[in-house]
Amino acid sequence: MKEKEILEMQRLIDEGVRKAQYRLLQRAGAAGQSLVVCRGGKILELVPEVEPSLSDRDSGDPLARRKQR
C-alpha cells in the first residue's frame, strides 16, 4: 500500500472510532448512566448530560425495551 492510502485508511478508522464513542456516550446519557474509561493511563468517569426531552420509555438499552413489550 502507498503511504497516502495508509493515511486515508487510518483517518477512516479514527473517524469510525469517534462516531462509536459519541453514540456510546449518547446511549449512556439516555439511560441515565455514566461511562468509565481509561485515557492517558488515568481512569475517568464520564457523566453525559441528559436531555430533558428524552422519555424513559425511549431511553436505554433497546433489548430491555423489547423485553418490556
Secondary structure, 3 states (H helix, E strand, C coil): CCHHHHHHHHHHHHHHHHHHHHHHHHHHHHCCCCEEEEECCEEEEECCCCCCCCCCCCCCCHHHHHHHC
